[in-house]
């Protein structure tokens, strides 16, 4: 009986643990951002100030994907959010 319970509980626990590690975001320093990502963020930030960078890991189509998200304060005071893939490709810009 204990073995049967363990065989049921173990896969459920592992799936839950894997899903919690697969998704998440962390605040990182500019120096930790890949050069291609820095270039894209800088290009689209213009003269705005990059206030925060986050690294997010998501699951898309069964694969782990890393996305960098920059929060930028423009000179006119408005905020801008720039999302870039780990390869430096622009994903989206939100005003």
C-alpha positions as CSV (number, residue, x, y, z in Angstrom):
1,X,0.0,0.0,0.0
2,X,2.8,2.4,0.9
3,X,4.6,1.7,-2.4
4,X,1.4,2.3,-4.4
5,X,0.9,5.6,-2.6
6,X,4.5,6.6,-3.2
7,X,4.2,5.7,-6.9
8,X,1.3,8.1,-7.2
9,X,2.6,10.9,-5.0
10,X,6.1,11.0,-6.4
11,X,5.3,12.0,-10.1
12,X,2.8,14.6,-8.9
13,X,5.3,16.1,-6.6
14,X,8.0,16.1,-9.3
15,X,5.6,17.7,-11.8
16,X,4.7,20.5,-9.3
17,X,8.4,21.1,-8.5
18,X,9.4,21.3,-12.2
19,X,6.6,23.7,-13.0
20,X,7.7,26.0,-10.2
21,X,11.3,26.1,-11.4
22,X,10.3,26.4,-15.1
23,X,8.6,29.7,-14.7
24,X,9.8,32.7,-12.8
25,X,11.5,36.0,-13.0
26,X,14.4,37.5,-11.3
27,X,15.9,41.0,-11.2
28,X,19.3,41.1,-12.7
29,X,22.2,43.6,-13.3
30,X,22.9,45.1,-16.7
31,X,26.3,43.3,-16.7
32,X,24.4,40.0,-16.6
33,X,22.4,40.8,-19.8
34,X,23.8,39.2,-23.0
35,X,25.4,41.7,-25.4
36,X,22.8,41.1,-28.2
37,X,20.0,41.8,-25.7
38,X,21.8,44.9,-24.4
39,X,22.1,46.2,-28.0
40,X,18.3,45.7,-28.7
41,X,17.2,47.3,-25.4
42,X,19.5,50.3,-25.8
43,X,18.3,50.8,-29.4
44,X,14.7,50.9,-28.4
45,X,15.1,52.7,-25.1
46,X,16.4,55.7,-27.0
47,X,17.4,58.4,-24.5
48,X,15.3,56.9,-21.8
49,X,16.7,55.6,-18.5
50,X,16.8,51.8,-18.0
51,X,15.4,51.5,-14.5
52,X,15.1,47.7,-14.1
53,X,15.9,44.5,-15.9
54,X,14.3,41.2,-15.3
55,X,15.1,37.8,-16.7
56,X,12.1,35.5,-17.1
57,X,12.0,31.9,-17.9
58,X,8.9,30.6,-19.5
59,X,7.7,27.4,-21.2
60,X,6.6,27.8,-24.8
61,X,5.7,24.9,-27.0
62,X,7.2,22.5,-24.4
63,X,10.6,24.4,-24.4
64,X,12.1,26.6,-21.8
65,X,12.5,30.1,-23.2
66,X,14.4,33.1,-21.6
67,X,13.1,36.6,-22.1
68,X,14.6,39.8,-20.8
69,X,12.3,42.6,-19.8
70,X,13.5,46.1,-19.4
71,X,11.6,48.9,-17.7
72,X,12.5,52.2,-19.2
73,X,11.6,55.7,-18.1
74,X,11.5,58.0,-21.1
75,X,12.5,61.7,-20.9
76,X,8.8,62.7,-21.1
77,X,8.2,60.8,-17.9
78,X,6.3,57.9,-19.5
79,X,7.3,54.3,-18.9
80,X,8.2,51.8,-21.5
81,X,8.6,48.1,-21.3
82,X,10.8,46.3,-23.7
83,X,10.8,42.5,-24.1
84,X,13.7,40.8,-25.9
85,X,14.6,37.1,-26.5
86,X,17.9,35.7,-25.3
87,X,19.1,35.9,-29.0
88,X,18.6,39.7,-29.0
89,X,15.4,39.6,-31.1
90,X,12.7,42.2,-30.1
91,X,9.6,40.5,-28.8
92,X,7.4,43.5,-28.0
93,X,7.3,47.0,-26.7
94,X,4.6,48.3,-24.4
95,X,4.0,52.0,-23.8
